[in-house]
Amino acid sequence: MESRTINEGELLELARAGDEVAFRDLVETHRTELHAYCYRMLGSVHDAEDAVQDALLRAWRGLARFEGRSSVRSWLYTIATNTTLDIVRHRSRRELPTTFGPAAAAGAAVEDVVVDPVWLEPYPDQWLAGLPGAGSGPGGAAYPEARYEERESVEIAFMLMLQHLPPLQRAVLILRDVLAFSAAEVAAQLSTTVPAVNSALQRARAAAREGLPETSQQSALRALGDARLAAIAARYAEALEQGDVDTLLAMLTQDATWCMPPVATWFQGHAALRTWLVRDPLTCRWRHAATRANGQLAVGGYLYSQATGRYEPHVIDVLTLSPTDGKISAVTAFIVHDAEADPAAVFASFGLPTAAG
């Protein structure tokens, strides 16, 4: 007997009848984009995972009340939005050290890990694979009506801009300008009016114009090309591994920043960076592997451990690049060694080996 594909309507009816497998199949095609949406709202991979699980549990429990007036996708986004807004109301926004306090002076000591405020977390590019507009080709907006590409909307600058928006404006901007829901759909999702949605969107767009750089990292990556990006990652890694401070600084813009969440200390400019680099990271033994994070070029850093005799996962360096000369204007070094998650698991999520020889 020939097998046939069960369509969404049939899965919905089966799920309403209590079929948990049918419900899982119904929502599974939307899980990846829901996770990316929750990450944009919350700035945390772990909070996003919890939010998706909570949203899907709410969807299962409320399935009998779903009347089918909207698509399943829109209905799931309604639940995910309400879930993330519930979380945001009880959590502080996600920060980076560069937005939390002033740069440290040259020669300043590096502070201990700071748990509060909660820091922005990095997002693996490979988790965006398969989403609409997640490719690297020109244009690439998620939907024809969208203003931003999938990867553009998780870039470090974009995420920080989102985190500084009031939660409602944050949701409206993502739903309208990234995911291209209509104003009427967003109004229904938020239980408000179309004029209220348009007003919130206008304010959010004004904040985005003021808070975002003129050139996105997607534009920079396309301008530089894959071969040059590979060369930048290789040269950056070699300079760190060889302890070559001159080469490393030559790769950085004069006003480049380097921050290391969850450490609050950060440095800016060649003078301060030289003193710190020579004193701290360049005295260590490193190995590196290139990856992509938050729509940007990134490098995973493995620090040598005397205890294991191996290079262990330690940091994900996300590089912000100039589109004209490929210089690095910011290094956001997410230290996974001091994070709550298992460092090996974090590196695996970026497609990186869990240890280096």
C-alpha positions in Angstrom: 0.0 0.0 0.0 1.3 3.5 -0.9 2.0 5.8 2.1 0.7 9.3 2.0 1.7 12.5 3.7 -0.8 13.7 6.3 -1.5 17.4 5.8 -1.7 20.0 8.5 -5.4 19.9 8.8 -5.5 16.2 9.4 -2.7 16.4 11.9 -4.6 19.1 13.7 -7.7 16.9 13.9 -5.7 14.0 15.2 -4.0 16.2 17.8 -7.3 17.5 19.0 -8.4 13.9 19.5 -5.5 13.5 21.9 -2.8 12.1 19.5 0.5 13.4 21.0 2.5 12.1 18.1 0.3 14.1 15.6 0.7 17.2 17.8 4.5 16.8 17.8 4.5 16.4 14.0 2.2 19.4 13.7 4.5 21.8 15.7 7.9 20.3 14.8 8.2 22.1 11.5 7.9 25.4 13.4 10.2 24.6 16.3 13.4 26.1 14.8 11.9 29.4 13.9 10.1 29.6 17.2 13.4 29.1 19.0 15.1 31.8 16.9 12.1 34.2 17.7 12.3 33.5 21.4 16.1 34.1 21.3 15.6 37.5 19.7 13.0 38.3 22.4 15.1 37.1 25.3 18.8 37.3 24.3 19.5 33.9 25.8 19.7 30.5 24.2 18.7 28.8 27.5 15.8 31.1 28.1 14.7 30.6 24.5 14.7 26.8 25.0 12.7 27.1 28.1 10.2 29.5 26.4 9.7 27.1 23.4 9.0 24.2 25.7 6.6 26.2 27.8 4.9 27.6 24.7 4.4 24.2 23.2 3.0 22.8 26.5 0.6 25.7 26.5 -0.3 25.0 22.9 -1.0 21.3 23.7 -3.2 22.2 26.7 -5.0 24.9 24.8 -5.5 22.9 21.5 -9.2 22.4 22.1 -9.7 26.2 22.1 -7.9 26.7 18.8 -10.7 27.4 16.3 -8.5 27.6 13.2 -9.2 31.2 12.4 -5.5 31.7 11.9 -2.8 29.4 10.6 -1.2 27.0 13.1 2.1 29.0 12.7 0.4 32.3 13.6 -1.3 30.6 16.6 2.0 29.2 17.8 3.6 32.6 17.5 0.8 34.1 19.6 1.5 31.6 22.4 5.3 32.1 22.1 4.9 35.9 22.2 2.8 35.7 25.4 5.3 33.3 26.9 8.3 35.5 26.2 6.5 38.6 27.4 5.7 36.8 30.7 9.5 36.1 31.1 10.6 39.6 30.1 8.4 41.1 32.7 10.4 39.3 35.4 13.9 39.5 34.0 16.3 42.3 33.3 17.4 42.9 29.8 20.4 41.1 28.4 23.6 43.2 28.3 27.1 43.2 27.0 29.9 44.7 29.1 30.3 47.4 26.4 26.7 48.6 27.1 26.9 48.1 30.8 29.8 50.3 32.0 32.8 52.3 30.8 35.9 50.7 29.2 38.8 49.8 31.6 41.9 51.9 31.7 45.2 50.5 30.3 46.7 48.2 32.8 43.5 47.7 34.7 42.9 44.3 36.3 40.2 42.0 34.9 37.3 41.7 37.3 35.8 38.4 38.5 32.8 36.9 36.7 29.6 38.9 37.2 26.3 36.9 37.2 24.0 39.9 37.5 23.2 41.6 35.1 22.6 38.6 32.9 24.6 38.8 29.7 23.6 38.3 26.1 24.4 34.7 24.9 25.8 33.7 21.5 23.6 32.0 18.9 24.9 29.3 16.5 24.4 30.1 12.8 23.8 26.5 12.0 20.6 26.6 14.0 19.2 29.1 11.4 19.9 26.7 8.5 16.7 25.9 6.5 14.8 29.0 7.7 13.4 31.3 5.0 16.0 33.8 4.0 18.8 32.2 6.1 21.0 31.7 3.1 24.1 33.8 2.4 23.1 35.1 -1.0 22.4 38.7 -1.9 19.2 40.1 -0.3 18.0 37.1 1.6 15.2 38.6 3.6 13.1 36.0 5.3 10.0 37.0 3.4 9.4 39.5 0.6 7.8 41.9 3.0 10.5 41.6 5.7 13.0 44.5 6.3 15.7 42.3 7.9 17.3 39.0 7.0 17.1 36.1 9.4 20.9 36.3 10.2 20.9 40.1 10.2 18.3 40.0 12.9 20.5 38.0 15.3 23.7 40.1 14.8 25.2 41.4 18.0 24.2 45.0 17.2 20.7 44.0 16.3 20.3 41.9 19.5 21.5 44.8 21.7 19.1 47.2 19.9 16.2 44.7 20.5 17.1 44.4 24.2 16.9 48.1 24.7 13.4 48.3 23.2 10.4 48.0 25.5 9.1 44.4 25.3 6.0 45.2 23.3 7.9 47.2 20.7 10.5 44.4 20.6 7.8 41.9 19.7 6.1 44.1 17.2 9.4 44.9 15.4 10.4 41.2 15.1 6.9 40.0 14.1 6.5 42.7 11.5 10.0 43.4 10.1 11.7 40.0 10.5 8.9 37.5 10.2 6.6 39.7 8.0 3.3 39.1 9.8 0.7 41.6 8.8 -0.4 44.4 11.2 -3.7 42.6 11.6 -2.1 39.3 12.5 0.2 41.0 15.0 -2.7 42.8 16.5 -4.6 39.5 17.0 -1.5 37.9 18.4 -1.0 40.7 21.0 -4.8 41.2 21.7 -4.6 44.8 20.6 -5.5 47.0 17.7 -3.9 47.7 14.4 -3.3 51.4 15.2 -1.6 50.3 18.4 0.6 47.9 16.5 1.5 50.6 13.9 2.3 53.1 16.6 4.6 50.6 18.4 6.2 49.7 15.1 6.9 53.4 14.3 8.7 53.9 17.6 10.6 50.7 17.3 11.8 51.5 13.8 12.9 54.9 14.9 15.0 53.3 17.7 16.4 50.8 15.1 17.5 53.6 12.8 19.3 55.3 15.7 20.8 52.2 17.3 22.0 50.1 14.3 25.2 50.6 12.3 24.9 51.9 8.8 26.2 48.5 7.4 25.0 45.2 8.7 27.4 42.3 9.1 25.6 40.4 6.4 26.6 43.2 4.0 30.1 43.1 5.3 30.4 39.3 4.9 29.1 39.4 1.3 31.5 42.3 0.5 34.5 40.5 1.9 33.8 37.1 0.4 34.4 33.6 1.8 38.1 33.4 0.8 38.9 36.6 2.6 36.8 35.7 5.6 38.7 32.4 5.9 42.0 34.2 5.7 40.9 36.7 8.5 39.9 33.8 10.8 43.1 32.0 10.1 45.3 35.1 10.7 43.4 36.0 13.9 43.9 32.4 15.2 47.5 32.3 14.3 48.3 35.6 16.0 46.7 34.4 19.2 48.4 31.1 19.1 51.8 32.6 18.4 51.4 35.4 20.9 51.9 37.9 18.1 50.5 41.1 19.6 51.6 43.3 16.6 49.8 41.2 14.0 46.7 41.0 16.2 46.5 44.7 16.8 47.1 45.3 13.0 43.9 43.4 12.4 41.9 45.7 14.8 40.6 49.2 14.1 42.2 51.9 16.3 39.0 52.2 18.5 38.3 48.4 18.5 36.6 47.0 21.6 37.2 43.6 23.3 34.7 42.3 25.9 34.5 39.0 27.6 31.0 38.2 29.1 30.4 37.1 31.8 33.4 39.3 32.9 32.3 42.9 33.2 35.8 44.3 32.3 36.3 45.4 28.7 39.0 47.3 26.8 39.1 49.7 23.9 41.8 51.1 21.7 45.3 49.8 20.9 47.1 51.0 24.0 44.8 49.4 26.5 44.4 46.3 24.4 48.2 45.8 24.0 48.8 46.0 27.7 46.0 43.5 28.4 46.8 41.1 25.6 50.5 40.8 26.4 49.7 40.4 30.1 46.8 37.9 29.9 45.6 36.0 26.8 48.8 35.9 24.9 50.6 34.2 27.8 48.3 31.2 27.3 48.4 28.2 25.0 45.6 28.3 22.4 44.1 26.4 19.5 41.3 27.7 17.4 38.7 26.7 14.8 36.5 29.0 12.7 32.7 29.0 12.9 29.8 31.4 12.6 27.7 32.9 15.4 25.0 35.6 15.4 25.3 35.9 11.7 28.9 36.9 12.1 32.4 35.4 11.6 33.5 33.7 14.8 36.4 31.6 16.2 36.2 29.0 18.9 39.2 29.2 21.3 40.5 26.1 23.0 42.7 26.7 26.1 45.4 24.2 27.1 44.6 22.3 30.3 47.5 20.9 32.3 45.0 18.6 34.1 43.8 16.8 30.9 46.8 17.5 28.6 44.3 18.7 26.0 43.0 22.0 24.6 39.6 22.4 26.2 36.7 24.6 24.9 36.9 28.0 26.5 35.6 30.9 24.4 33.6 31.8 21.3 35.0 35.0 19.8 32.4 36.7 17.6 34.1 39.2 15.3 32.5 42.4 14.0 34.2 43.3 10.7 34.5 46.4 8.6 33.1 45.8 5.0 35.8 48.0 3.4 39.1 46.6 4.8 38.0 43.6 6.8 39.5 45.0 10.0 37.9 43.9 13.3 36.0 46.7 15.1 34.8 44.5 18.0 35.6 41.2 19.6 32.8 39.8 21.7 34.5 36.9 23.5 31.8 34.7 25.1 33.6 32.7 27.8 31.8 29.4 27.9 34.2 28.0 30.5 32.6 30.1 33.1 29.1 29.6 31.9 26.5 27.3 33.5 26.3 25.1 30.4 28.7 22.3 29.6 31.5 24.0 27.4 31.8 20.9 25.2 28.1 21.0 24.5 28.2 24.7 23.7 31.1 24.1 21.2 29.2 21.2 19.6 26.2 23.5 19.1 28.5 25.7 16.9 29.6 22.7 14.9 33.0 22.7 16.7 35.0 19.8 18.1 34.6 19.3 21.8 38.4 19.4 22.3 41.5 20.0 20.3 44.7 17.9 20.3 
